[in-house]
Amino acid sequence: MPTICHFEIPGDDLARAKKFYEQLFDWKFELFAEWEYYGITTGPVGKSVGGGMMKRMQPQQPILVYFDVAEVEEYATKIIKLGGQVVKEKTPVPGMGWFAICLDSENNPFGLWQIDSGAK
């Protein structure tokens, strides 16, 4: 059964946003400079959901949650059949997995995530 496995927080000023969440929740951040992306550790491994933070790419961009799935393409097909949309097709994160960005039947965005160390 797919569960929430990751979240992403967009920010206009990443230093300010990082400071906010560090001080609010005591989260830990790791910068991936090549992607201009912070990995977020929210608690002990295995007992928390990890996340990320990146520059806001569009106005009113919401916090996005990702659901782990066995096959992104299988769920993308289901989403369309159920009245949703796929707004960003299956995309690799090299060496980590695949993601897609979707909208549900109420126009709420969410992501799909498929672990695959062979993704290129």
C-alpha positions as CSV (number, residue, x, y, z in Angstrom):
1,M,0.0,0.0,0.0
2,P,1.6,3.3,-1.0
3,T,2.4,5.7,1.9
4,I,3.8,9.2,2.1
5,C,7.6,8.8,1.7
6,H,8.9,12.4,1.0
7,F,7.8,16.0,1.0
8,E,9.2,19.1,-0.7
9,I,9.0,22.7,0.6
10,P,9.4,25.5,-1.9
11,G,11.0,28.7,-0.8
12,D,11.8,32.2,-2.1
13,D,14.7,32.7,0.4
14,L,16.2,29.3,1.2
15,A,18.4,30.5,4.0
16,R,15.4,32.1,5.7
17,A,13.2,29.0,5.2
18,K,16.0,26.7,6.4
19,K,16.4,28.8,9.6
20,F,12.6,28.8,10.1
21,Y,12.3,25.0,10.0
22,E,15.5,24.4,11.9
23,Q,14.3,26.6,14.8
24,L,10.7,25.4,14.6
25,F,11.2,21.7,14.4
26,D,14.9,21.1,15.0
27,W,15.2,19.6,11.5
28,K,18.6,18.9,10.0
29,F,19.5,20.1,6.4
30,E,22.1,18.8,3.9
31,L,22.8,20.9,0.9
32,F,23.1,19.2,-2.5
33,A,24.7,22.2,-4.3
34,E,24.6,20.7,-7.8
35,W,20.8,20.7,-7.6
36,E,20.4,23.8,-5.4
37,Y,18.4,21.5,-3.1
38,Y,18.4,20.8,0.6
39,G,17.7,17.3,1.9
40,I,15.8,17.4,5.2
41,T,16.0,14.9,8.1
42,T,13.0,15.2,10.3
43,G,13.8,12.6,12.9
44,P,15.5,9.2,13.5
45,V,15.9,7.1,10.3
46,G,13.0,4.7,10.0
47,K,10.8,6.7,12.3
48,S,10.3,9.8,10.1
49,V,9.6,11.0,6.7
50,G,12.4,12.8,4.9
51,G,12.0,15.8,2.8
52,G,13.6,18.4,0.6
53,M,13.6,22.2,0.0
54,M,14.3,24.0,-3.2
55,K,13.7,27.4,-4.8
56,R,10.1,28.2,-5.6
57,M,9.5,27.6,-9.3
58,Q,6.0,29.1,-9.6
59,P,3.8,31.5,-7.6
60,Q,1.7,29.9,-5.0
61,Q,3.6,26.6,-5.3
62,P,2.5,24.4,-2.3
63,I,4.3,22.0,-0.2
64,L,4.3,18.7,-2.1
65,V,4.0,15.2,-0.7
66,Y,5.2,12.1,-2.5
67,F,3.7,8.6,-2.3
68,D,6.0,5.6,-2.8
69,V,4.7,3.3,-5.5
70,A,6.0,0.1,-7.1
71,E,5.6,1.5,-10.7
72,V,5.1,5.2,-11.5
73,E,3.6,4.4,-14.9
74,E,1.0,2.1,-13.4
75,Y,-0.2,4.7,-11.0
76,A,-0.1,7.5,-13.6
77,T,-2.5,5.4,-15.7
78,K,-4.8,4.9,-12.7
79,I,-4.7,8.6,-11.9
80,I,-5.9,9.5,-15.4
81,K,-8.7,6.9,-15.3
82,L,-9.9,8.3,-12.0
83,G,-10.1,11.8,-13.3
84,G,-6.7,13.2,-12.3
85,Q,-3.9,14.4,-14.3
86,V,-0.2,13.8,-14.8
87,V,1.5,17.2,-15.1
88,K,5.1,16.0,-15.2
89,E,5.7,12.6,-16.7
90,K,8.0,10.0,-15.2
91,T,11.4,11.6,-14.6
92,P,14.6,10.1,-13.4
93,V,16.6,11.1,-10.3
94,P,19.8,9.4,-11.4
95,G,20.9,6.6,-9.1
96,M,17.9,7.1,-6.8
97,G,14.6,6.5,-8.6
98,W,11.7,8.0,-10.7
99,F,9.1,10.6,-9.9
100,A,6.0,12.1,-11.5
101,I,3.9,15.1,-10.5
102,C,0.1,14.7,-10.6
103,L,-3.1,16.4,-9.8
104,D,-6.0,14.6,-8.1
105,S,-9.6,14.9,-9.0
106,E,-9.8,18.1,-6.9
107,N,-6.8,19.7,-8.6
108,N,-4.5,19.1,-5.6
109,P,-0.8,18.4,-6.6
110,F,1.1,15.4,-5.3
111,G,4.0,13.3,-6.4
112,L,4.7,9.6,-7.1
113,W,8.1,8.1,-6.2
114,Q,9.5,4.8,-7.4
115,I,12.8,3.7,-5.8
116,D,15.3,2.5,-8.5
117,S,19.0,2.8,-8.0
118,G,19.4,2.1,-11.8
119,A,17.4,5.2,-12.8
120,K,19.3,7.3,-15.4
